[in-house]
Amino acid sequence: MLNCLPCTLLDHPKLKHMFLKRVKPKKQHEVARMAEICALSHRQTPVDFIVDFGAGVGHLARILGYGYGLQVCCFEMQHDLNQQAGEIDLKLESMAAKHLSQAETRHFRRPVHLTQRLESSTEPAQFLSSIREALQLEDDKFRFGIIGLHPCGNLGPTLMRMFLGCPQARFLNFVGCCYQKMTTQPTHPREQVHGYPLSRFLSNKPGCHLSYEAREISCHAMEVYTDRLSAGDYEHLRIHSLRAAAERIIVQQFPDLRHCALRNVKHSPGMTFHQYFQKAVQGTRFEALDSRILSNDQLETDLANWQRIVSFYTLRLIMAPLVESIILYDRCLFLMENDCQVKIEAIFDPRLSPRNHITRAVKL
Ligand SMILES: C[S@@+](CC[C@H](N)C(=O)[O-])C[C@H]1O[C@@H](n2cnc3c(N)ncnc32)[C@H](O)[C@@H]1O
């Protein structure tokens, strides 16, 4: 099939564990599908190598490098993730040496992991120079594809700008996430460039602003929530009232720290608010807070409001796909305004992976 190019090593009884060891089912699904699409792009638009923006521990690069034989240069700002990535690569190679013949590993390309932060202000010349150094290239006569699996916040817009700014960049495949972390004119008035809006079309329209709250809700999954609502699984839905009560404590103690991220806590039957709070603040700056400072009366009132919170959240969630569509179309228009052919497709199962739209572009 034209749209199918599965990676056979992902089914290898011994090696599949090396590709996907300690990788959650969500990420397994994403990297396998994304790698296949990138390999298809490479087939349609041949390049010398691929650059992965915000590569994390390199799960995607590993499938591309060892599964599809594509050279990948990973940019990741966290040094420890790059270190882990290098260690997993070597383990995979030693497993492969045990279980595969030389002919079966001849196509292997070990990914290159670079610790570097790519900013909105990073110039294409700087970026190209880092690539040349990392891959030991003598000149700029190379072609590459740019990919990003959930590059958060401004990293998505940055990789689009880099794609447009580098004549060597031939294709682009990325699935964005954490839209609320993007900079905008109202939130960062002193900055020259912003994450949203990008297109001339939207920038010239008054009223195109999307609030932090709107961009944040657009990252949430509607499908799983709808399943829970229709199944009457209200116990699960109570989790938001626990989060709301936690926010009351945070705002009381640190009025400037509203809306900070807490840990995700999986609902478990009979979990008390205090148990929830301990888990939610673990490892955050709120770890020392004592949930008992909230009076029992206040806590009871907050938790009794769970149905109102569910109704409010449901209404917000109804708007989420609209907000995400605006962000995705803005990106699409930006690339089109700069002479690209663009496609947006849903490539992941939204129940597993809510940020599931890939933006694919080639230059005309
Ligand atoms: C959501 S994670 C995705 C990781 C990986 N692509 C995956 O799917 O497993 C985003 C990654 O991008 C990295 N990152 C975020 N902003 C970055 C930047 N400006 N420059 C380089 N890396 C960045 C983060 O450290 C993080 O590892």
Ligand as a Chemical Component Dictionary entry (heavy atoms), coordinates in Angstrom:
data_LIG
# 
_chem_comp.id                   LIG 
_chem_comp.type                 NON-POLYMER 
_chem_comp.pdbx_formal_charge   0 
_chem_comp.three_letter_code    LIG 
# 
loop_
_chem_comp_atom.comp_id 
_chem_comp_atom.atom_id 
_chem_comp_atom.alt_atom_id 
_chem_comp_atom.type_symbol 
_chem_comp_atom.charge 
_chem_comp_atom.model_Cartn_x 
_chem_comp_atom.model_Cartn_y 
_chem_comp_atom.model_Cartn_z 
_chem_comp_atom.pdbx_ordinal 
LIG C1  C1  C 0  7.011  16.487 24.829 1  
LIG S1  S1  S 1  8.681  16.066 24.729 2  
LIG C2  C2  C 0  8.713  15.020 23.310 3  
LIG C3  C3  C 0  9.955  14.157 23.267 4  
LIG C4  C4  C 0  10.033 13.207 22.052 5  
LIG N1  N1  N 0  9.905  13.886 20.798 6  
LIG C5  C5  C 0  8.991  12.137 22.174 7  
LIG O1  O1  O 0  7.992  12.172 21.499 8  
LIG O2  O2  O -1 9.189  11.251 23.003 9  
LIG C6  C6  C 0  9.428  17.544 24.129 10 
LIG C7  C7  C 0  10.956 17.513 24.194 11 
LIG O3  O3  O 0  11.442 18.697 23.575 12 
LIG C8  C8  C 0  12.524 19.189 24.337 13 
LIG N2  N2  N 0  12.560 20.629 24.086 14 
LIG C9  C9  C 0  11.616 21.533 24.444 15 
LIG N3  N3  N 0  11.947 22.759 24.024 16 
LIG C10 C10 C 0  13.142 22.633 23.382 17 
LIG C11 C11 C 0  13.994 23.547 22.714 18 
LIG N4  N4  N 0  13.671 24.833 22.669 19 
LIG N5  N5  N 0  15.134 23.092 22.145 20 
LIG C12 C12 C 0  15.441 21.768 22.214 21 
LIG N6  N6  N 0  14.669 20.841 22.842 22 
LIG C13 C13 C 0  13.540 21.265 23.414 23 
LIG C14 C14 C 0  12.169 18.832 25.763 24 
LIG O4  O4  O 0  13.306 18.772 26.587 25 
LIG C15 C15 C 0  11.497 17.471 25.594 26 
LIG O5  O5  O 0  12.419 16.425 25.712 27 
# 
loop_
_chem_comp_bond.comp_id 
_chem_comp_bond.atom_id_1 
_chem_comp_bond.atom_id_2 
_chem_comp_bond.value_order 
_chem_comp_bond.pdbx_ordinal 
LIG C1  S1  SING 1  
LIG S1  C2  SING 2  
LIG S1  C6  SING 3  
LIG C2  C3  SING 4  
LIG C3  C4  SING 5  
LIG C4  N1  SING 6  
LIG C4  C5  SING 7  
LIG C5  O1  DOUB 8  
LIG C5  O2  SING 9  
LIG C6  C7  SING 10 
LIG C7  O3  SING 11 
LIG C7  C15 SING 12 
LIG O3  C8  SING 13 
LIG C8  N2  SING 14 
LIG C8  C14 SING 15 
LIG N2  C9  SING 16 
LIG N2  C13 SING 17 
LIG C9  N3  DOUB 18 
LIG N3  C10 SING 19 
LIG C10 C11 SING 20 
LIG C10 C13 DOUB 21 
LIG C11 N4  SING 22 
LIG C11 N5  DOUB 23 
LIG N5  C12 SING 24 
LIG C12 N6  DOUB 25 
LIG N6  C13 SING 26 
LIG C14 O4  SING 27 
LIG C14 C15 SING 28 
LIG C15 O5  SING 29 
# 
